Amino acid sequence: MAFFDSDGVQIHYDEHGAGEPVVLVHGFASNANNNWGMTGWYSSLARRYRVIAMDCRGHGTSGKPHDRESYSGEKMGGDVIRLLDHLGIERTLLMGYSMGARISLGLLMSHPQRLRAVVLGGIGAPSNTGVTSNRSVIVAALLAADPKTIKSETAKQFRQFAELNKNDLKALAACMGAHRPDTTGEELAQLRSGRVPVLIVIGTRDLLVGNPEELRDAIAGGQLVKLEGRDHLNAPGDKHYKEAVLKFFESAPK
């Protein structure tokens, strides 16, 4: 098990395969192995690439601060950049799912020079629906002494998923409650230069995120793949997702 210090927080990461690096960033309340290992991504990518999958702070076996300030977008994105620096990687392929896709979207704007191509999974344009509008309710559900008191079905599902993966609920509540404003239209306009190729992948039954077409259209040359019949939780294991990503990475300009 490999760790490095990221601005005072121990971050765990796994490596598989050899070749050009691909960094994987998982979703909220998941971890590297659940998001990428158990769904077959390690074996699919490691045939061609050096696969590096991190446990985000607050998740897996990485450090789990309980203060919201530790989970700003800048700090969570900074963990990815510090991982690259720790491993001596100047430029990488990157894929994030859900929360990991939000982190990756931020890096597209703040550190495009470190990225060769990016896959954003389980993400759409900023909206007033889904997780964004339910942050406070989800935080309350994660901290509830008795899960039976949780009334919101969405919040209840988050709590159940968090417990299933044996998470630190206080750390997840701090992560969910941190001030990470959605990307604005002006910020998305920065991506219209098309400096980094972007592929968006989302299930047709994913109701937790915003409009993927709107996000695609905001990114110059952005591509979109929809996974028929898949929702937010089961999309990562879809074989068509893997096929699309392998093709996208292979075709991305060097």
C-alpha positions in Angstrom: 0.0 0.0 0.0 1.5 3.3 -1.1 0.9 6.7 0.6 2.2 10.2 0.3 1.7 13.4 2.3 -0.6 15.9 0.6 -0.5 19.2 2.5 -0.8 17.4 5.8 -3.2 14.6 4.8 -2.0 11.1 4.0 -3.3 10.0 0.6 -3.4 6.3 -0.4 -3.0 5.2 -4.0 -2.7 1.9 -6.0 -0.7 1.3 -9.2 -1.3 -1.3 -11.8 0.3 -2.0 -15.2 3.0 0.0 -17.1 3.1 2.6 -19.8 1.6 6.1 -20.1 0.0 7.1 -16.8 -3.8 7.2 -16.3 -5.0 8.7 -13.0 -8.4 7.6 -11.7 -10.4 9.7 -9.2 -13.5 8.0 -7.6 -16.9 9.2 -6.5 -18.3 10.3 -3.2 -18.6 7.6 -0.5 -16.7 5.1 -2.7 -13.0 4.4 -2.9 -10.4 3.5 -5.6 -11.0 -0.3 -5.4 -14.8 -0.1 -5.3 -15.1 2.4 -8.2 -12.3 1.1 -10.4 -11.1 -2.3 -9.2 -14.3 -4.2 -8.6 -15.8 -2.8 -11.8 -13.0 -4.1 -14.0 -11.2 -0.9 -14.9 -7.8 -2.0 -13.5 -7.6 -5.0 -15.7 -9.0 -3.2 -18.8 -6.6 -0.2 -18.6 -3.5 -1.9 -17.2 -3.0 -3.9 -20.4 -1.9 -0.6 -22.0 -1.3 2.0 -19.3 0.2 2.7 -15.9 -3.0 2.9 -13.8 -2.8 5.1 -10.7 -6.0 5.2 -8.6 -6.1 7.3 -5.5 -8.4 7.2 -2.4 -9.7 10.8 -2.1 -9.2 12.5 1.3 -12.0 11.4 3.6 -12.4 8.1 1.8 -10.9 4.6 1.7 -7.6 4.3 3.5 -6.6 8.0 3.0 -6.7 10.5 5.9 -10.1 11.6 7.1 -10.2 15.1 8.5 -13.5 16.1 10.1 -13.4 19.8 9.3 -15.1 21.2 6.2 -12.2 23.4 5.3 -10.1 20.3 4.4 -12.5 19.5 1.5 -12.5 22.6 -0.6 -12.3 22.1 -4.4 -8.8 23.6 -4.4 -7.5 21.1 -1.7 -9.2 18.0 -3.3 -7.9 19.0 -6.8 -4.5 19.7 -5.2 -4.3 16.1 -4.0 -4.3 15.0 -7.6 -1.6 17.5 -8.6 0.5 16.6 -5.6 0.2 12.9 -6.5 1.5 13.7 -10.0 4.4 15.6 -8.4 5.1 12.8 -5.9 5.4 10.3 -8.8 7.3 12.7 -11.1 4.6 12.7 -13.7 4.5 15.9 -15.8 1.3 15.1 -17.9 -1.3 12.4 -17.6 -4.6 11.0 -18.9 -7.3 11.5 -16.3 -10.6 10.0 -15.5 -13.0 11.0 -12.7 -16.4 9.7 -11.8 -19.1 11.8 -10.1 -17.3 13.7 -7.3 -14.1 12.7 -9.1 -15.4 14.2 -12.3 -16.1 17.5 -10.5 -12.5 17.4 -9.3 -11.3 16.6 -12.8 -13.4 19.4 -14.3 -11.7 21.9 -11.8 -8.3 20.6 -12.9 -9.2 21.2 -16.6 -9.5 24.8 -15.7 -6.7 25.2 -13.2 -4.0 22.8 -14.5 -4.7 22.0 -18.2 -1.0 21.8 -18.9 -0.8 18.7 -16.7 -3.5 16.8 -18.6 -3.4 15.1 -22.1 -7.1 14.0 -22.2 -9.9 13.8 -19.6 -12.9 11.6 -19.1 -15.7 13.0 -17.0 -18.1 10.2 -15.8 -21.4 10.6 -14.1 -21.6 14.3 -14.5 -23.7 17.0 -16.2 -23.9 20.8 -16.3 -24.5 22.6 -13.0 -28.1 22.5 -12.0 -30.5 23.1 -9.1 -31.5 19.5 -8.9 -29.9 16.3 -7.7 -27.0 16.3 -5.2 -26.4 20.0 -5.4 -29.8 21.0 -4.0 -29.7 18.3 -1.4 -26.3 18.9 0.2 -27.6 19.9 3.6 -30.1 17.1 3.7 -27.4 14.5 2.9 -25.1 16.0 5.5 -27.9 15.7 8.1 -28.6 12.1 7.0 -24.9 11.1 7.3 -24.8 12.5 10.9 -28.2 11.2 12.0 -27.9 9.1 15.2 -30.8 6.9 14.0 -31.0 6.2 10.2 -34.7 5.5 10.6 -35.3 9.3 11.1 -34.1 10.1 7.5 -37.1 11.1 5.4 -35.4 12.0 2.1 -35.1 8.9 -0.1 -32.0 10.4 -1.8 -30.3 11.1 1.5 -31.2 7.7 2.8 -29.5 6.1 -0.2 -26.4 8.1 0.4 -26.3 7.0 4.0 -26.8 3.4 3.0 -24.1 3.5 0.4 -21.7 5.2 2.8 -22.3 2.5 5.4 -22.0 -0.3 2.9 -18.5 0.9 2.1 -17.6 1.3 5.8 -17.0 5.0 5.6 -16.2 7.5 8.3 -19.6 9.3 8.3 -18.3 12.4 10.0 -15.6 12.8 7.3 -18.1 12.3 4.5 -20.4 14.9 6.1 -17.6 17.4 6.2 -16.8 16.5 2.5 -20.4 16.9 1.4 -20.8 20.1 3.4 -17.7 21.8 2.2 -18.1 25.0 0.2 -17.4 23.8 -3.4 -19.6 26.0 -5.6 -20.7 24.6 -8.9 -18.8 25.6 -12.0 -20.3 28.8 -13.5 -21.0 29.5 -17.2 -18.1 31.9 -17.3 -15.7 29.3 -15.9 -16.9 26.7 -18.4 -16.2 29.2 -21.1 -12.5 28.7 -20.3 -12.9 25.2 -21.7 -14.0 26.4 -25.1 -10.3 26.8 -26.2 -10.3 23.0 -26.6 -6.8 22.6 -25.3 -7.6 19.3 -23.7 -9.8 16.6 -25.3 -12.8 15.8 -23.1 -15.2 12.8 -23.1 -18.3 12.8 -20.9 -20.0 9.5 -20.1 -23.3 9.1 -18.3 -26.1 6.6 -17.9 -29.4 7.4 -19.5 -31.1 6.8 -16.1 -28.8 8.9 -14.1 -31.1 11.4 -12.3 -28.5 12.7 -9.8 -26.7 15.2 -12.1 -27.4 18.0 -14.5 -27.7 18.0 -18.3 -24.8 16.3 -20.0 -25.5 17.8 -23.4 -25.2 21.3 -21.9 -21.8 20.4 -20.4 -20.6 18.8 -23.7 -21.6 21.9 -25.7 -19.7 24.1 -23.3 -16.5 22.3 -24.1 -14.8 22.8 -27.5 -14.8 19.4 -29.2 -16.4 17.8 -26.2 -17.7 14.2 -26.8 -20.6 12.5 -25.0 -21.4 8.8 -24.6 -24.7 7.8 -23.0 -25.0 4.3 -21.5 -28.4 2.9 -22.2 -30.3 1.8 -19.1 -27.5 2.7 -16.6 -28.0 4.9 -13.6 -25.5 6.7 -11.4 -24.4 3.7 -9.4 -24.2 0.9 -12.0 -22.7 2.9 -14.9 -19.0 2.4 -13.9 -19.2 -1.3 -14.6 -20.6 -1.0 -18.1 -18.5 -2.6 -20.9 -19.5 0.1 -23.4 -18.0 2.7 -20.9 -14.7 0.9 -21.0 -14.7 0.5 -24.8 -15.4 4.3 -25.3 -12.7 5.3 -22.9 -10.0 3.0 -24.4 -10.9 4.4 -27.9 -10.8 8.0 -26.6 -7.5 7.7 -24.9 -5.9 5.9 -27.8 -7.1 8.6 -30.2 -6.2 11.6 -28.1 -3.3 13.7 -29.6 0.1 13.3 -27.9 
